[in-house]
């Protein structure tokens, strides 16, 4: 039963990734989709310059609107994030994010000693809020050029999803882009490489430390329709849920922690069926 | 039904507010800014510049 649900999550992740990043002509021709679906955001972190992408990344979209000359606030993207957050919270991260799927698969590689946390874990997990505030909101808003246009700082300097799903496939197929490659491409690939290596040892390092989208959705975890409850009459505080949690969350105490991506491992592990 | 609504009141309010924001964003044509960015190759995203 438990194994079945883990398998179900993987299938949902793969199916959703295929649905939202399934523009095969883009991969074959080294181009991106330019149809009307790109008006819409997808719930997970999914670069709109990925050749397969059929929708827009909400974090990229937020920076695009904030960094544009016409707007200083994005009702469109914030509204979208509020709706998705209120419905699902970080369930999106666990089930509907393509880069989450990549990290999940990397963590299945049987190499090295798997770890649950890093030294300074508590502070590292707060980094994602700093990334959200500085790279996604403040810099695109205020670090503008002479015509008042900002840059997508998170996409440019941090986002490993863009490097993996857009940068590498497009640069590998386009001679002009290959000639334009410089230090920034090297830097972004270094960030990606570090996260790939870390993902083998530690479950979802990008989601827990750096993802600004996870930072937003995590705020909705306590109130979202898709939230968890502890049945106090059943719970014995045995800690089985925390031992099963790959993010080391004490679920019996904080079932709606902003770190939780709703993978469901805690529910499966609870011997008393205390998690609903 | 009432019990479900009561338990999920903050989520319902945020869902409605989010829907209103989303509609307002469309009225302000913010989606056109998103679309324009998304259908053009984002050089920053791919690490070119």
Interface residues (C-beta under 8 A of the other chain):
Chain A: X32 X33 X34 X35 X36 X38 X39 X40 X41 X47 X48 X49 X53 X55 X56 X57 X60 X61 X64 X65 X68 X70 X71 X74 X75 X76 X77 X78 X79 X80 X81 X82 X83 X85 X86 X87 X151 X152 X155 X156 X159 X162 X163 X166 X167 X170 X171 X177 X180 X181 X182 X184 X185 X187 X188 X189 X220 X223 X224 X225
Chain B: X8 X10 X11 X12 X14 X15 X17 X18 X19 X20 X21 X22 X23 X24 X25 X26 X28 X30 X31 X32 X33 X34 X35 X36 X37 X38 X39 X41 X42 X43 X44 X45 X46 X47 X48 X49
